[in-house]
Amino acid sequence: MIRTTIMSDERTLRKLRALAEDRGVSFAQVAREALDQKTAEYRPKPRSIGIGDSGRSDVSSRAGVGRTKPRTWR
């Protein structure tokens, strides 16, 4: 394990210490469990969204501009 330092408000720390005392485990154990739970819920955003972004904002308004009229197939 790697030792680290976190900063939190007093209210949250009091709650975590009380929880640790009620369960009979260390504060560090409760903090590790909370971090594990939070990271288990984490889902990174898909990287493929926006991959075809042209950077232009007028693409849909220009969709039919400059096209020739299609021939009929009959």
Secondary structure as UniProt FT lines:
FT   HELIX           10..23
FT   HELIX           27..41
FT   TURN            49..52
FT   HELIX           60..62
FT   TURN            63..66
//
